[in-house]
């Protein structure tokens, strides 16, 4: 029994060094594998870091591009609005002067003995037409043209063999347009 105790006492002592040796042997392997893992993570870290920074740069550039595109769209819309406002202002100003045009036109149709007076009215009418043309406002051609409901306002219809069907045979009031926009329709008599 003493021998057994001694064997038991020696056995754990013998077992400890074997376990310690196993631990010693496994630790260097762990140390060897750990530096490889660290090396891999260190080599992957710069790549991942660079990838993340490039992704951030791409996101920033995309954001700049989208902001620039939105700003350009706003600029175009603002420019269109300015053009529209300018054209509307020109049309409104022309509408205010059209009664003057009509009165000058009526005055020119009246017979007068005073040539100086007639010449003055003609010069005034010429100057008014020039101002309207500078603003881009043109008279709508009507007399002898085919009736177009987009440009003409028919106030009378007449049966006349001298004119073709749907032809404007008389103009009561001149019509005007600014580009494609009609400011005032031409008031006309149409032959059927």
C-alpha positions as CSV (number, residue, x, y, z in Angstrom):
1,X,0.0,0.0,0.0
2,X,2.9,2.3,0.6
3,X,4.2,1.4,-2.8
4,X,0.9,2.2,-4.3
5,X,0.8,5.6,-2.6
6,X,4.3,6.2,-3.8
7,X,3.3,5.1,-7.3
8,X,0.3,7.4,-7.1
9,X,2.5,10.2,-5.9
10,X,5.0,9.7,-8.6
11,X,2.3,9.2,-11.3
12,X,0.8,12.6,-10.9
13,X,4.3,14.1,-10.9
14,X,5.0,12.2,-14.1
15,X,1.7,13.2,-15.5
16,X,2.2,16.9,-14.8
17,X,5.4,17.2,-16.9
18,X,3.7,15.4,-19.8
19,X,0.8,17.8,-19.6
20,X,3.2,20.7,-19.2
21,X,5.1,19.5,-22.2
22,X,1.9,19.2,-24.2
23,X,1.0,22.7,-23.2
24,X,4.5,23.9,-24.1
25,X,4.2,22.2,-27.4
26,X,0.8,23.6,-28.2
27,X,1.6,27.1,-27.1
28,X,4.3,27.5,-29.8
29,X,2.0,26.2,-32.4
30,X,-0.6,28.7,-31.3
31,X,2.0,31.4,-31.3
32,X,3.0,30.4,-34.8
33,X,-0.6,30.4,-36.1
34,X,-1.4,33.7,-34.3
35,X,1.3,35.7,-36.1
36,X,0.0,34.3,-39.4
37,X,-3.6,35.4,-38.5
38,X,-2.3,38.8,-37.5
39,X,-0.3,39.0,-40.7
40,X,-3.4,38.2,-42.7
41,X,-5.5,40.7,-40.7
42,X,-2.8,43.3,-41.1
43,X,-2.6,42.7,-44.8
44,X,-6.4,42.7,-45.1
45,X,-6.8,45.8,-43.0
46,X,-5.0,48.1,-45.4
47,X,-7.1,46.7,-48.3
48,X,-10.3,47.0,-46.3
49,X,-9.4,50.5,-45.2
50,X,-8.6,51.5,-48.7
51,X,-11.8,49.9,-50.0
52,X,-13.8,51.8,-47.4
53,X,-12.1,55.1,-48.2
54,X,-12.7,54.5,-51.9
55,X,-16.4,53.7,-51.3
56,X,-16.6,57.0,-49.3
57,X,-15.0,58.9,-52.1
58,X,-17.4,57.4,-54.6
59,X,-20.3,58.3,-52.4
60,X,-19.1,61.8,-52.0
61,X,-18.5,62.2,-55.8
62,X,-22.0,60.8,-56.5
63,X,-23.5,63.2,-54.0
64,X,-21.7,66.1,-55.7
65,X,-22.9,64.9,-59.1
66,X,-26.5,64.6,-57.9
67,X,-26.4,68.1,-56.3
68,X,-24.9,69.6,-59.5
69,X,-27.5,67.9,-61.6
70,X,-30.3,69.2,-59.4
71,X,-28.8,72.7,-59.4
72,X,-28.6,72.7,-63.2
73,X,-32.2,71.6,-63.4
74,X,-33.2,74.5,-61.1
75,X,-31.2,76.9,-63.3
76,X,-32.9,75.7,-66.5
77,X,-36.3,75.9,-64.9
78,X,-35.5,79.4,-63.5
79,X,-34.3,80.5,-67.0
80,X,-37.5,79.2,-68.6
81,X,-39.6,81.0,-66.0
82,X,-37.7,84.2,-66.6
83,X,-38.3,83.8,-70.4
84,X,-41.9,83.1,-69.8
85,X,-42.3,86.1,-67.5
86,X,-40.5,88.3,-70.0
87,X,-42.7,87.2,-72.9
88,X,-45.8,87.7,-70.8
89,X,-44.7,91.2,-69.9
90,X,-44.0,92.0,-73.5
91,X,-47.4,90.6,-74.5
92,X,-49.2,92.6,-71.8
93,X,-47.4,95.8,-72.9
94,X,-48.4,95.2,-76.5
95,X,-52.0,94.6,-75.6
96,X,-52.0,98.0,-73.9
97,X,-50.8,99.6,-77.1
98,X,-53.0,97.8,-79.5
99,X,-56.0,100.2,-79.2
100,X,-53.5,103.0,-80.2
101,X,-52.6,100.9,-83.2
102,X,-56.2,100.4,-84.1
103,X,-56.9,104.1,-83.9
104,X,-53.9,105.0,-86.0
105,X,-55.1,102.4,-88.6
106,X,-58.6,104.0,-88.7
107,X,-57.0,107.5,-89.0
108,X,-55.0,106.3,-92.0
109,X,-58.2,105.0,-93.7
110,X,-59.9,108.4,-93.4
111,X,-59.6,110.9,-96.3
112,X,-57.9,114.1,-95.3
113,X,-56.9,117.2,-97.2
114,X,-54.0,118.0,-94.9
115,X,-51.0,116.1,-96.2
116,X,-48.8,117.0,-93.3
117,X,-51.3,115.5,-90.9
118,X,-51.6,112.3,-92.9
119,X,-47.8,112.1,-93.1
120,X,-47.5,112.5,-89.3
121,X,-50.0,109.7,-88.7
122,X,-48.2,107.5,-91.1
123,X,-44.8,108.1,-89.4
124,X,-46.4,107.4,-86.0
125,X,-47.9,104.2,-87.3
126,X,-44.5,103.2,-88.8
127,X,-42.8,103.9,-85.6
128,X,-45.3,101.9,-83.5
129,X,-44.9,98.9,-85.9
130,X,-41.1,99.1,-85.6
131,X,-41.4,99.1,-81.8
132,X,-43.7,96.1,-81.9
133,X,-41.4,94.2,-84.2
134,X,-38.4,94.9,-81.9
135,X,-40.4,93.3,-79.2
136,X,-40.9,90.2,-81.4
137,X,-44.6,91.0,-81.9
138,X,-45.8,90.4,-85.4
139,X,-49.1,91.0,-87.2
140,X,-51.1,87.9,-88.0
141,X,-51.6,87.7,-91.8
142,X,-55.3,87.4,-92.5
143,X,-56.6,89.0,-95.7
144,X,-56.7,86.4,-98.5
145,X,-55.5,83.6,-96.1
146,X,-57.3,80.4,-95.3
147,X,-59.3,80.8,-92.1
148,X,-57.5,79.3,-89.1
149,X,-59.4,79.2,-85.9
150,X,-56.1,79.3,-84.0
151,X,-55.3,82.7,-85.4
152,X,-58.6,84.2,-86.6
153,X,-61.9,85.1,-85.0
154,X,-64.7,84.9,-87.6
155,X,-67.4,87.4,-86.7
156,X,-69.1,87.3,-90.1
157,X,-69.7,84.7,-92.9
158,X,-70.6,85.8,-96.4
159,X,-71.3,84.0,-99.6
160,X,-68.8,85.3,-102.2
161,X,-67.8,83.7,-105.5
162,X,-64.7,85.9,-105.7
163,X,-63.1,84.1,-102.7
164,X,-62.5,80.4,-102.1
165,X,-64.1,78.5,-99.4
166,X,-63.0,79.4,-95.8
167,X,-61.0,82.3,-97.1
168,X,-60.7,85.5,-95.1
169,X,-62.2,88.3,-97.3
170,X,-62.1,91.2,-94.9
171,X,-60.2,92.1,-91.7
172,X,-62.0,94.2,-89.1
173,X,-59.2,94.2,-86.5
174,X,-55.6,93.1,-86.9
175,X,-54.4,90.2,-84.9
176,X,-50.9,89.9,-83.3
177,X,-48.7,87.2,-82.0
178,X,-45.5,86.9,-80.0
179,X,-43.7,83.9,-81.4
180,X,-46.3,81.1,-81.5
181,X,-48.5,82.7,-78.8
182,X,-51.4,84.7,-80.0
183,X,-51.8,88.0,-78.2
184,X,-55.0,89.1,-80.0
185,X,-56.9,87.1,-82.6
186,X,-57.6,88.8,-85.9
187,X,-61.3,89.7,-86.2
188,X,-62.3,88.7,-89.7
189,X,-65.1,88.1,-92.2
190,X,-64.9,84.6,-93.9
191,X,-66.3,83.6,-97.3
192,X,-68.1,80.3,-97.4
